[in-house]
Amino acid sequence: MYSCTKTCTLTGLNGYPVDVEVDLSNGMPKIILVGLADTAVKESTERVKSAIKNSGFDFPKKRITINLAPANLRKDGTQLELAIAVSLLSCDESLEMDYSPYVYMGELALDGKINKIQGALPMVISMREKGYRKFIVPYENRKECAIVSDVEIYPVKTLEEVVSFIRGEIQIERCMGSLKREKVSYDMDFSDIKGQENLKRALEISASAKSNILILGSPGSGKTMAAKRFPTILPELDFEEAIEVTKIYSISGLLDDNSLITKPPFRAPHHTASAVSLIGGGRIPKPGEISLAHKGVLFLDELPEFSKSVLEVLRQPMESKDIIISRANANVKYPADFQLLVALNVATTHLIQSNDLNNFKVA
């Protein structure tokens, strides 16, 4: 018996279709997973097995071969688990499931619950560009996926609910996205800065010209306070920019309310941050602070405390407005169009050579 379902995997901000093929044959019960899967995907077979049993379905007692096609594309992420489970269940002729029209994305818990996944929005956008229009996604990802208005998003909570839906036994209301942009509000305001006319003027010019800025001052003079309020005078993101920033935060798992990000991001990493945390990377490359600050502000407080090697990695992204991360198993590109704000105490300025200040405006 053979079945095939559709899902997606991410490389950088781009999603690629994956066919989850399942073949059942006679022999000793065993699960064989092939198709260049990473560790998390290989572990998913045990979660899928428990989720199927605890959802009230019979797990096939046969030799099971699961192929993730195309075989030359590395697959990572737990979003493949729902597609694997549906493909296994569709081999049971008694269920009579019409599973083919949908793209399945979701992580399974042992009790059959479908958990939230990272990167749902860029997956939906990428699959939509390839002609797919119907998606079954975790309930907690419904709002971010529904940002794409011309696709059908069906949010589900359990594996049992998915099976009942594709068998036609229940109806799931399609989640409709609302593109109404609410007025951007902040917990703080630029008007909180009292005095400091030269500093405020420099920040206003920087906001208008999208230039970088260096703030010098004695301890307690309000450098950090002013920097935190700088995003409040920046224009809100347009729709295309908001989509791009939201995709980055979706991949990083930082979408708290699963909605479109319309505020310019503000990132302020600690001075102990490593080069990888700033530019991104890892075994499976993920966005760093410069990408999380895309179309927003990257603030480096106490600049002399940052390692020289860490600061050096900012040169190329500041010029090209993106970062290409090359690893043995991946080569991904993330956007990094940010404004750099740095602050330091006057007493420490002797630690910085004059030629390091060429790219900054001095307030």
Secondary structure, 3 states (H helix, E strand, C coil): CEEEEEEEEEECCEEEEEEEEEEEECCCCEEEEECCECHHHHHHHHHHHHHHHHCCCCCCCCEEEEEEECCCCCECCHHHHHHHHHHHHCCCCCCCCCCCCCEECCEECCCCEEECCCCHHHHHHHHHHCCCCEEEEEHHHHHHHCCCCCCEEEEECEHHHHHHHHCCCCCCCCCCCCCCCCCCCCCCCHHHCCCCHHHHHHHHHHHHHCCCEEEEECCCCCHHHHHHHHHHHCCCCCHHHHHHHHHHHHHHCCCCCCCCCCCCCEECCCCCCCHHHHHEECCCCEECHHHHCCCCEEEEECHHHCCHHHHHCCHHHHHHCEEEEEECCEEEEEECCCEEEEEEEHHHHHHCCHHHHCCCEEC
